[in-house]
Amino acid sequence: MASTGPTRVPRSPPPTETVAARFRREIEQAESNGAARAAMTLKLTFYDHSRLLRDPSLAVADISFAKGVMSYLGVAVTLGGVTESALDCRDP
């Protein structure tokens, strides 16, 4: 049987929502459900962390680095150790 060439796997379309917009929405949703930003942790993959830092639409004031901790919109950010980025809300 003759080969017709390499099989092409269709690529996923690029995300329509930026990392910054996605987590802004999730943070605001969690806050409206009663969670305090101090009780939230944004756990990012290395890829999403890079995308967040390089987002040209992001205001400089939205990200801060203080006492060795990165924060996005007042929520602490942890880097790596996850296969999918997620907002974690601890119970108060």
VMD Tcl script that builds the backbone (N, CA, C; Angstrom):
set m [mol new atoms 276]
animate dup $m
set s [atomselect $m all]
$s set {name element resname resid chain x y z} {
  {N N MET 1 A 0.848 -1.171 0.000}
  {CA C MET 1 A 0.000 0.000 0.000}
  {C C MET 1 A 0.893 1.235 0.000}
  {N N ALA 2 A 0.626 2.156 -0.874}
  {CA C ALA 2 A 1.450 3.351 -1.013}
  {C C ALA 2 A 1.041 4.408 -0.004}
  {N N SER 3 A 2.036 5.104 0.487}
  {CA C SER 3 A 1.786 6.189 1.427}
  {C C SER 3 A 1.521 7.469 0.642}
  {N N THR 4 A 0.583 8.261 1.122}
  {CA C THR 4 A 0.268 9.525 0.463}
  {C C THR 4 A 0.978 10.702 1.109}
  {N N GLY 5 A 1.867 10.427 2.047}
  {CA C GLY 5 A 2.604 11.509 2.714}
  {C C GLY 5 A 2.271 11.543 4.191}
  {N N PRO 6 A 2.862 12.477 4.878}
  {CA C PRO 6 A 2.626 12.557 6.316}
  {C C PRO 6 A 1.186 12.948 6.630}
  {N N THR 7 A 0.702 12.396 7.698}
  {CA C THR 7 A -0.643 12.734 8.151}
  {C C THR 7 A -0.590 14.069 8.870}
  {N N ARG 8 A -1.454 14.946 8.516}
  {CA C ARG 8 A -1.492 16.265 9.149}
  {C C ARG 8 A -2.567 16.276 10.222}
  {N N VAL 9 A -2.157 16.706 11.389}
  {CA C VAL 9 A -3.095 16.820 12.501}
  {C C VAL 9 A -3.549 18.268 12.562}
  {N N PRO 10 A -4.862 18.494 12.546}
  {CA C PRO 10 A -5.324 19.885 12.599}
  {C C PRO 10 A -4.945 20.530 13.926}
  {N N ARG 11 A -4.511 21.771 13.868}
  {CA C ARG 11 A -4.148 22.502 15.075}
  {C C ARG 11 A -5.387 23.125 15.689}
  {N N SER 12 A -5.331 23.278 17.004}
  {CA C SER 12 A -6.415 23.975 17.689}
  {C C SER 12 A -6.365 25.444 17.314}
  {N N PRO 13 A -7.528 26.065 17.208}
  {CA C PRO 13 A -7.502 27.500 16.905}
  {C C PRO 13 A -6.906 28.265 18.091}
  {N N PRO 14 A -6.281 29.397 17.830}
  {CA C PRO 14 A -5.710 30.163 18.936}
  {C C PRO 14 A -6.809 30.629 19.884}
  {N N PRO 15 A -6.481 30.759 21.162}
  {CA C PRO 15 A -7.508 31.194 22.110}
  {C C PRO 15 A -7.990 32.598 21.769}
  {N N THR 16 A -9.281 32.820 21.939}
  {CA C THR 16 A -9.838 34.131 21.628}
  {C C THR 16 A -9.754 35.060 22.828}
  {N N GLU 17 A -9.632 34.511 24.015}
  {CA C GLU 17 A -9.557 35.308 25.235}
  {C C GLU 17 A -8.129 35.260 25.766}
  {N N THR 18 A -7.575 36.398 26.108}
  {CA C THR 18 A -6.225 36.424 26.643}
  {C C THR 18 A -6.210 35.847 28.052}
  {N N VAL 19 A -5.026 35.456 28.507}
  {CA C VAL 19 A -4.869 34.958 29.872}
  {C C VAL 19 A -5.308 36.038 30.864}
  {N N ALA 20 A -4.900 37.275 30.594}
  {CA C ALA 20 A -5.253 38.389 31.475}
  {C C ALA 20 A -6.769 38.560 31.560}
  {N N ALA 21 A -7.449 38.528 30.426}
  {CA C ALA 21 A -8.904 38.708 30.411}
  {C C ALA 21 A -9.609 37.532 31.091}
  {N N ARG 22 A -9.143 36.320 30.834}
  {CA C ARG 22 A -9.750 35.137 31.441}
  {C C ARG 22 A -9.683 35.205 32.959}
  {N N PHE 23 A -8.491 35.489 33.486}
  {CA C PHE 23 A -8.365 35.477 34.936}
  {C C PHE 23 A -8.929 36.733 35.586}
  {N N ARG 24 A -8.992 37.842 34.880}
  {CA C ARG 24 A -9.703 39.015 35.410}
  {C C ARG 24 A -11.172 38.640 35.631}
  {N N ARG 25 A -11.760 37.990 34.614}
  {CA C ARG 25 A -13.156 37.565 34.703}
  {C C ARG 25 A -13.352 36.580 35.854}
  {N N GLU 26 A -12.460 35.593 35.975}
  {CA C GLU 26 A -12.597 34.590 37.035}
  {C C GLU 26 A -12.408 35.198 38.425}
  {N N ILE 27 A -11.466 36.131 38.560}
  {CA C ILE 27 A -11.238 36.792 39.847}
  {C C ILE 27 A -12.462 37.614 40.237}
  {N N GLU 28 A -12.992 38.371 39.295}
  {CA C GLU 28 A -14.177 39.182 39.573}
  {C C GLU 28 A -15.382 38.304 39.899}
  {N N GLN 29 A -15.517 37.168 39.219}
  {CA C GLN 29 A -16.615 36.232 39.496}
  {C C GLN 29 A -16.483 35.653 40.905}
  {N N ALA 30 A -15.274 35.218 41.270}
  {CA C ALA 30 A -15.049 34.655 42.611}
  {C C ALA 30 A -15.311 35.705 43.676}
  {N N GLU 31 A -14.901 36.942 43.412}
  {CA C GLU 31 A -15.128 38.024 44.371}
  {C C GLU 31 A -16.623 38.306 44.527}
  {N N SER 32 A -17.355 38.268 43.421}
  {CA C SER 32 A -18.807 38.496 43.502}
  {C C SER 32 A -19.513 37.346 44.224}
  {N N ASN 33 A -18.870 36.173 44.266}
  {CA C ASN 33 A -19.413 35.030 45.010}
  {C C ASN 33 A -18.980 35.030 46.478}
  {N N GLY 34 A -18.259 36.094 46.893}
  {CA C GLY 34 A -17.910 36.236 48.297}
  {C C GLY 34 A -16.471 35.905 48.670}
  {N N ALA 35 A -15.653 35.514 47.718}
  {CA C ALA 35 A -14.251 35.196 48.021}
  {C C ALA 35 A -13.433 36.484 48.092}
  {N N ALA 36 A -12.519 36.537 49.040}
  {CA C ALA 36 A -11.616 37.685 49.155}
  {C C ALA 36 A -10.388 37.430 48.291}
  {N N ARG 37 A -9.853 38.477 47.706}
  {CA C ARG 37 A -8.667 38.318 46.864}
  {C C ARG 37 A -7.488 37.760 47.653}
  {N N ALA 38 A -7.424 38.077 48.931}
  {CA C ALA 38 A -6.340 37.560 49.777}
  {C C ALA 38 A -6.440 36.045 49.946}
  {N N ALA 39 A -7.618 35.480 49.716}
  {CA C ALA 39 A -7.825 34.039 49.850}
  {C C ALA 39 A -7.689 33.313 48.511}
  {N N MET 40 A -7.313 34.044 47.467}
  {CA C MET 40 A -7.180 33.455 46.131}
  {C C MET 40 A -5.711 33.293 45.766}
  {N N THR 41 A -5.438 32.270 44.971}
  {CA C THR 41 A -4.112 32.075 44.386}
  {C C THR 41 A -4.312 31.728 42.920}
  {N N LEU 42 A -3.584 32.418 42.085}
  {CA C LEU 42 A -3.624 32.142 40.655}
  {C C LEU 42 A -2.460 31.225 40.332}
  {N N LYS 43 A -2.776 29.972 39.996}
  {CA C LYS 43 A -1.751 28.967 39.693}
  {C C LYS 43 A -1.601 28.892 38.179}
  {N N LEU 44 A -0.431 29.345 37.694}
  {CA C LEU 44 A -0.209 29.441 36.256}
  {C C LEU 44 A 0.814 28.441 35.746}
  {N N THR 45 A 0.566 27.948 34.536}
  {CA C THR 45 A 1.597 27.179 33.829}
  {C C THR 45 A 2.677 28.167 33.391}
  {N N PHE 46 A 3.845 27.656 33.054}
  {CA C PHE 46 A 4.916 28.525 32.576}
  {C C PHE 46 A 4.478 29.270 31.310}
  {N N TYR 47 A 3.744 28.589 30.451}
  {CA C TYR 47 A 3.285 29.192 29.203}
  {C C TYR 47 A 2.328 30.354 29.473}
  {N N ASP 48 A 1.331 30.131 30.332}
  {CA C ASP 48 A 0.363 31.196 30.632}
  {C C ASP 48 A 1.022 32.350 31.381}
  {N N HIS 49 A 1.983 32.046 32.232}
  {CA C HIS 49 A 2.728 33.094 32.928}
  {C C HIS 49 A 3.432 33.990 31.903}
  {N N SER 50 A 4.066 33.380 30.934}
  {CA C SER 50 A 4.752 34.132 29.890}
  {C C SER 50 A 3.762 34.972 29.089}
  {N N ARG 51 A 2.625 34.398 28.754}
  {CA C ARG 51 A 1.603 35.126 27.991}
  {C C ARG 51 A 1.050 36.303 28.791}
  {N N LEU 52 A 0.877 36.118 30.092}
  {CA C LEU 52 A 0.367 37.190 30.948}
  {C C LEU 52 A 1.358 38.356 30.971}
  {N N LEU 53 A 2.628 38.055 31.192}
  {CA C LEU 53 A 3.636 39.109 31.277}
  {C C LEU 53 A 3.851 39.842 29.963}
  {N N ARG 54 A 3.566 39.185 28.851}
  {CA C ARG 54 A 3.806 39.786 27.541}
  {C C ARG 54 A 2.543 40.366 26.890}
  {N N ASP 55 A 1.454 40.391 27.613}
  {CA C ASP 55 A 0.188 40.884 27.066}
  {C C ASP 55 A 0.253 42.405 26.918}
  {N N PRO 56 A 0.249 42.918 25.676}
  {CA C PRO 56 A 0.371 44.363 25.474}
  {C C PRO 56 A -0.852 45.147 25.942}
  {N N SER 57 A -1.984 44.493 26.127}
  {CA C SER 57 A -3.193 45.196 26.565}
  {C C SER 57 A -3.270 45.327 28.089}
  {N N LEU 58 A -2.351 44.678 28.785}
  {CA C LEU 58 A -2.371 44.666 30.248}
  {C C LEU 58 A -1.776 45.952 30.817}
  {N N ALA 59 A -2.488 46.564 31.755}
  {CA C ALA 59 A -1.980 47.773 32.411}
  {C C ALA 59 A -0.860 47.387 33.371}
  {N N VAL 60 A 0.173 48.194 33.419}
  {CA C VAL 60 A 1.318 47.936 34.298}
  {C C VAL 60 A 0.855 47.834 35.751}
  {N N ALA 61 A -0.136 48.604 36.131}
  {CA C ALA 61 A -0.625 48.604 37.513}
  {C C ALA 61 A -1.323 47.293 37.896}
  {N N ASP 62 A -1.695 46.473 36.920}
  {CA C ASP 62 A -2.398 45.214 37.216}
  {C C ASP 62 A -1.468 44.135 37.768}
  {N N ILE 63 A -0.168 44.262 37.508}
  {CA C ILE 63 A 0.804 43.275 37.983}
  {C C ILE 63 A 1.743 43.959 38.961}
  {N N SER 64 A 2.018 43.272 40.081}
  {CA C SER 64 A 2.987 43.830 41.021}
  {C C SER 64 A 3.911 42.729 41.512}
  {N N PHE 65 A 5.077 43.138 41.931}
  {CA C PHE 65 A 6.067 42.240 42.508}
  {C C PHE 65 A 6.479 42.859 43.841}
  {N N ALA 66 A 6.105 42.232 44.936}
  {CA C ALA 66 A 6.444 42.754 46.260}
  {C C ALA 66 A 6.758 41.592 47.182}
  {N N LYS 67 A 7.823 41.755 47.971}
  {CA C LYS 67 A 8.230 40.746 48.953}
  {C C LYS 67 A 8.390 39.370 48.315}
  {N N GLY 68 A 8.887 39.345 47.084}
  {CA C GLY 68 A 9.145 38.084 46.397}
  {C C GLY 68 A 7.915 37.383 45.851}
  {N N VAL 69 A 6.781 38.074 45.821}
  {CA C VAL 69 A 5.532 37.470 45.337}
  {C C VAL 69 A 4.988 38.296 44.178}
  {N N MET 70 A 4.661 37.616 43.091}
  {CA C MET 70 A 3.992 38.284 41.982}
  {C C MET 70 A 2.502 38.261 42.253}
  {N N SER 71 A 1.839 39.386 41.967}
  {CA C SER 71 A 0.389 39.473 42.112}
  {C C SER 71 A -0.217 39.984 40.821}
  {N N TYR 72 A -1.384 39.475 40.497}
  {CA C TYR 72 A -2.163 39.969 39.373}
  {C C TYR 72 A -3.505 40.403 39.934}
  {N N LEU 73 A -3.810 41.687 39.818}
  {CA C LEU 73 A -5.043 42.271 40.350}
  {C C LEU 73 A -5.195 41.999 41.849}
  {N N GLY 74 A -4.083 41.966 42.557}
  {CA C GLY 74 A -4.114 41.746 44.000}
  {C C GLY 74 A -4.202 40.292 44.417}
  {N N VAL 75 A -4.086 39.377 43.464}
  {CA C VAL 75 A -4.150 37.939 43.749}
  {C C VAL 75 A -2.744 37.363 43.573}
  {N N ALA 76 A -2.271 36.628 44.575}
  {CA C ALA 76 A -0.944 36.017 44.508}
  {C C ALA 76 A -0.872 35.020 43.355}
  {N N VAL 77 A 0.274 35.006 42.677}
  {CA C VAL 77 A 0.495 34.119 41.535}
  {C C VAL 77 A 1.580 33.109 41.901}
  {N N THR 78 A 1.311 31.830 41.637}
  {CA C THR 78 A 2.342 30.804 41.751}
  {C C THR 78 A 2.612 30.277 40.349}
  {N N LEU 79 A 3.847 29.885 40.136}
  {CA C LEU 79 A 4.287 29.497 38.795}
  {C C LEU 79 A 4.676 28.030 38.761}
  {N N GLY 80 A 4.141 27.303 37.789}
  {CA C GLY 80 A 4.500 25.908 37.573}
  {C C GLY 80 A 3.794 24.968 38.526}
  {N N GLY 81 A 4.059 23.692 38.332}
  {CA C GLY 81 A 3.457 22.667 39.177}
  {C C GLY 81 A 2.034 22.303 38.806}
  {N N VAL 82 A 1.526 22.885 37.719}
  {CA C VAL 82 A 0.172 22.576 37.250}
  {C C VAL 82 A 0.221 22.320 35.751}
  {N N THR 83 A -0.706 21.494 35.269}
  {CA C THR 83 A -0.777 21.233 33.836}
  {C C THR 83 A -1.761 22.163 33.149}
  {N N GLU 84 A -2.617 22.806 33.947}
  {CA C GLU 84 A -3.570 23.769 33.427}
  {C C GLU 84 A -3.705 24.894 34.440}
  {N N SER 85 A -3.623 26.116 33.969}
  {CA C SER 85 A -3.736 27.270 34.866}
  {C C SER 85 A -5.131 27.333 35.466}
  {N N ALA 86 A -5.189 27.769 36.740}
  {CA C ALA 86 A -6.468 27.841 37.425}
  {C C ALA 86 A -6.416 28.840 38.560}
  {N N LEU 87 A -7.572 29.379 38.891}
  {CA C LEU 87 A -7.709 30.241 40.063}
  {C C LEU 87 A -8.157 29.365 41.221}
  {N N ASP 88 A -7.404 29.400 42.302}
  {CA C ASP 88 A -7.702 28.595 43.487}
  {C C ASP 88 A -8.221 29.533 44.570}
  {N N CYS 89 A -9.396 29.243 45.105}
  {CA C CYS 89 A -9.973 30.058 46.179}
  {C C CYS 89 A -10.068 29.219 47.439}
  {N N ARG 90 A -9.295 29.633 48.455}
  {CA C ARG 90 A -9.351 28.950 49.750}
  {C C ARG 90 A -10.625 29.372 50.484}
  {N N ASP 91 A -11.087 28.487 51.334}
  {CA C ASP 91 A -12.210 28.846 52.189}
  {C C ASP 91 A -11.704 29.791 53.283}
  {N N PRO 92 A -12.469 30.850 53.576}
  {CA C PRO 92 A -12.029 31.797 54.608}
  {C C PRO 92 A -12.018 31.175 55.988}
}
mol reanalyze $m
mol bondsrecalc $m
mol representation Tube
mol addrep $m
